[in-house]
């Protein structure tokens, strides 16, 4: 695996941020570049149970002052964080590409998005947090108010190391909560850089805390802490559901964004070149390591062969290489464990009877890394594991169908419901698809991955639980509502007074 625990390190060590101070630990995570496994980025302190306790205590103590801070104070801090991220997006993007393996272009765009998210939620503090209604009762006022929920734990995955933390931390702070942030153990570099920016933005001590470490230890201690009022989690469905059940059992609030097995339907009338571009983008960009990746390509039989031929030609042009080389289209997968998982799925696909056309091979580059060529299967069936389980790698399966109705039924035949796409020019089919696909996000003549930064993220079935993330919709998670019926004394209107 790409991560080792060091007890004695002489490399640069980066510390956790607890109660306004940087704190070292006796154990560290060593962060290694998946494009060049000789390149050790740094060592990151693993938070202990005491660190978790201290961070949650600090966040609890900081709550009264932060939750009563003014909109202006919150705006200035969040806006300053967004500005610095955007100003430093090339440097932050390079660090992200170096530690996660997505291409430099994708990584710089992600850094920019993270900055934009802080700016979006900076502005959000000025929106109304109170709604008034006319009461049924004479002389009674009725208001619905919003209050912060308390200490929020943000638990994040490795595949968007800046954007996902940004879309959890920024709204948590904007709505007046305090934060304990636990990033994925594979991407401590980006998490630490983000925390360092946040640490200088003027937040009172304890409002924001960074705790790095393994999910099963540091993560579990955070989500099980009784003073953590809510957990916003993005990651795999198995872990999300487990965390969700334990937080629910102790009465905490939960927001879960989890896995996907996203279909892209291509119909007879589709523009073939565009359909191939959407499929290539959705299936293989970011090395297929996106929750919204198109891993099931559902194609009508009349165009099946020409679609597959065009895919193979396009795939030959994809340049696999070091993530930091601007010419690279597909970087390495994130870790050795992920590489092994992908190779295993190639074996499983073959075993289940799918036809393996290309890719799925380890590729040698100038530097040692976890390089894998994008893989394409045909003859895939809905019951095969490669069509049911989230692979989270550059592996796509083409499924041949007779018509749109069969395509839709296969698209919905999954435990997941995150994103789904269709390529067609038939307006009535598009309308039918939007109404009948059971997914939280729908893409028409676009790749299944790639959402506007200010749009909500939401899924169905095993993909999500709780209110959407991002946009103003996430307020449902980050605030509790308080309904106030008030009778301020007799207040009759003039007509009634006369009678
Ligand atoms: P993961 O579930 O392995 O880990 C996610 C986070 O949870 C990490 O920080 C991990 O340390 C922590 N964790 C693990 N066990 C824990 C425990 N018992 N208690 C508390 N925390 C624990 O996921 P990953 O491999 O980092 O990320 C890939 C997954 O994320 C994929 O399934 C992908 O689909 C999903 N994802 C979903 C979205 C979305 O918006 N729906 C976005 C990005 C990624």
Boltz pocket constraint, residues with backbone or C-beta under 6 A from the ligand:
constraints:
  - pocket:
      binder: B
      contacts: [[A, 155], [A, 156], [A, 157], [A, 158], [A, 159], [A, 160], [A, 182], [A, 183], [A, 184], [A, 185], [A, 213], [A, 214], [A, 215], [A, 216], [A, 217], [A, 218], [A, 219], [A, 220], [A, 221], [A, 223], [A, 234], [A, 235], [A, 236], [A, 237], [A, 239], [A, 240], [A, 243], [A, 257], [A, 258], [A, 259], [A, 260], [A, 290], [A, 291], [A, 292], [A, 390], [A, 392], [A, 418], [A, 457], [A, 459], [A, 463]]
      max_distance: 6.0
